[in-house]
Amino acid sequence: MRFVFIFCLFMLLLGCNQQTSSTEMPVSNADSNHRIEINTAADKEIAESLFKQILEVNQLIEELDLLIIKLQKTDELPEAIEMMETATSEAKKILKDLKTLQTENKSLTEFKGMYEESLNEYTNGLKLQIDGMKNWDGQKITEGFKQTELAKNNLKQYHEKVKNQFK
């Protein structure tokens, strides 16, 4: 049983990683030349708060990826599911915090909305993977993994965009 789980998860991650690399979607509506306009002190405060949230999400994604790799080596399915559920919960908290950031700045609002959409896709992908793992449904695991990887790619691009503009 242990060997089967490790083998299936390893093959899934390798196979999906290769598939997603050819179908990665660019960050929607966020071309790299478009800059977020910061016109007021309030806009700057919102942008800094948004940047902090983006850093938290980036750290959350990196930590979950490292934990999953570690757990694959020990074949700890329940622990992997628990870590993914914790990451989903943390991402939902961040989404809730992002919704409280309100501004009249159009470019900042659009960027925040696109980021929230990608983060929501990430959490939905994690939920689908968790459901697939709990029910031994390989199709759900694969579908959730693809969705999560595409969302991670977008989230990383948003992180780079904000990092380059505000740091």
C-alpha positions in Angstrom: 0.0 0.0 0.0 2.8 2.4 1.0 4.7 1.7 -2.2 1.6 2.1 -4.4 0.8 5.5 -2.9 4.4 6.8 -3.3 4.5 5.5 -6.9 1.1 7.0 -7.8 1.8 10.4 -6.2 5.3 10.5 -7.7 4.1 9.7 -11.2 1.2 12.1 -10.9 3.4 14.9 -9.9 5.9 14.2 -12.6 3.3 13.7 -15.3 1.2 16.7 -14.4 4.3 18.9 -14.1 5.2 18.1 -17.7 1.7 18.6 -18.9 1.2 22.0 -17.2 4.4 23.4 -18.5 3.0 23.2 -22.0 -0.4 24.7 -21.1 0.6 27.4 -18.6 -1.5 30.4 -19.0 0.0 33.8 -18.8 -1.2 36.1 -16.1 -4.5 37.3 -17.4 -4.9 41.0 -18.1 -1.6 41.8 -16.3 0.9 42.5 -19.0 4.4 43.2 -17.7 4.5 46.7 -19.1 1.4 47.8 -17.3 2.3 49.5 -14.0 0.1 49.9 -11.0 -0.5 53.6 -10.5 0.0 54.8 -7.0 -1.4 58.4 -6.7 -2.1 58.9 -3.0 -0.8 57.9 0.4 -3.9 55.7 0.8 -3.0 53.9 -2.5 0.5 53.4 -1.2 -0.8 51.9 2.0 -3.2 49.6 0.2 -0.4 48.6 -2.2 2.0 47.8 0.7 -0.7 45.8 2.4 -1.4 43.9 -0.8 2.3 43.2 -1.2 2.5 41.8 2.3 -0.4 39.4 1.5 1.3 38.4 -1.8 4.5 37.6 0.2 2.5 35.5 2.6 0.9 33.5 -0.2 4.2 33.0 -1.9 5.7 31.7 1.4 2.6 29.5 1.9 3.0 27.9 -1.6 6.8 27.3 -1.1 6.3 25.7 2.3 3.5 23.5 1.1 5.5 22.4 -1.9 8.5 21.5 0.4 6.3 19.6 2.8 4.6 17.6 0.1 8.0 16.6 -1.3 9.1 15.6 2.3 5.9 13.6 2.9 6.2 11.8 -0.4 9.4 10.3 0.8 7.7 9.0 4.0 4.4 8.0 2.4 2.3 9.9 4.9 -1.0 10.4 3.0 -3.0 11.6 6.1 -0.3 14.2 6.9 -0.2 15.4 3.3 -3.9 15.9 3.3 -3.7 17.7 6.6 -1.0 20.0 5.3 -3.0 20.7 2.1 -6.1 21.5 4.2 -4.1 23.8 6.4 -2.7 25.6 3.3 -6.3 25.9 1.9 -7.5 27.4 5.2 -4.6 29.9 5.3 -5.2 30.9 1.7 -8.9 31.5 2.5 -7.9 33.7 5.4 -5.7 35.7 3.1 -8.5 36.0 0.5 -10.8 37.3 3.3 -8.1 39.9 4.2 -7.7 40.9 0.6 -11.4 41.6 0.3 -11.1 44.2 3.1 -8.6 46.2 1.0 -10.7 48.8 -0.7 -9.5 51.6 -3.0 -10.8 53.8 -5.7 -7.6 53.4 -7.7 -8.6 51.5 -10.8 -5.3 49.8 -11.7 -4.7 48.7 -8.1 -8.3 47.4 -7.8 -7.9 45.5 -11.1 -4.6 44.0 -10.0 -6.0 43.0 -6.6 -9.1 41.4 -8.3 -6.9 39.4 -10.7 -4.7 38.2 -7.8 -7.7 37.2 -5.8 -9.1 35.2 -8.7 -5.8 33.3 -9.1 -5.6 32.7 -5.3 -9.2 31.4 -5.4 -8.3 29.0 -8.3 -5.3 27.8 -6.2 -7.5 27.0 -3.2 -10.1 25.3 -5.4 -7.4 23.2 -7.0 -6.1 22.2 -3.5 -9.7 21.3 -2.5 -10.1 19.1 -5.6 -6.8 17.3 -4.9 -7.8 16.7 -1.3 -11.1 15.3 -2.3 -9.4 13.1 -4.8 -6.9 11.8 -2.3 -9.6 11.1 0.3 -11.7 9.2 -2.2 -8.9 7.6 -4.2 -10.0 9.4 -7.3 -7.0 9.9 -9.6 -8.9 12.1 -12.1 -9.8 14.6 -9.4 -6.2 14.6 -8.1 -4.9 15.2 -11.6 -7.5 17.9 -12.4 -6.8 19.6 -9.0 -3.1 19.4 -9.5 -3.3 21.0 -13.0 -5.5 23.8 -11.6 -3.2 24.4 -8.7 -0.1 24.5 -10.9 -1.7 27.0 -13.3 -2.8 29.2 -10.4 0.7 28.9 -8.8 2.3 30.1 -12.0 -0.1 33.1 -12.1 0.5 33.9 -8.4 4.2 33.8 -8.9 4.0 36.1 -11.9 1.9 38.5 -9.8 4.5 38.3 -7.0 7.3 39.1 -9.5 5.3 42.1 -10.9 4.7 43.6 -7.5 8.2 42.8 -6.2 9.7 44.5 -9.3 7.5 47.6 -9.0 7.5 48.2 -5.2 10.9 46.9 -4.1 
